Amino acid sequence: MILLIVLVLIINLIALLVPKRQTKIEMFSVGMFAILFAVLTDIFLTLKFHLYWYFVPEVNAKALIPVFGLKAQMAILFINYFPLSSPLYKKIIYMLGWSVFSVVFEWVTVYIAGILHYNGWTIWHSVLAYPIILTVIILVFYYVRCLIKNNKWV
């Protein structure tokens, strides 16, 4: 639990202090989507299929710490430095780098910190899932940017 709090504080501090490249509404939208996506994913994979859980295999308040303390912040950091105007291969390399980071981060939460517990889910599922998750976050970001540009968000 102490390691989780330290991780949350570090990630939040980094997310707060890095120079921002996106507008506040873009960061807010991406962050809220990341939380929603995480909650929906956790509902099905944890509560319905029992593939993994945070701390204990039941609904618990401690599971909200990684969801609200890390998911939005990580998505904002990811999209903040995404190479928007770079060639496709640089975007793919960036996404693969974040995927590797995310898998390593998850490995730490499972095998060192004991925050996340597997029950049918494996790290290999995450290796396949993170590029998809990051692609969805990018698509949401582009959609929000398009709405803002065309003034269709009001």
Secondary structure, 3 states (H helix, E strand, C coil): CHHHHHHHHHHHHHHHHCCCCCCHHHHHHHHHHHHHHHHHHHHHHHHHCCCEEECCCCCCHHHHHHHHHHHHHHHHHHHHCCCCCCCHHHHHHHHHHHHHHHHHHHHHHHHCCCCEEECCCCHHHHHHHHHHHHHHHHHHHHHHHHHHHCCCCC
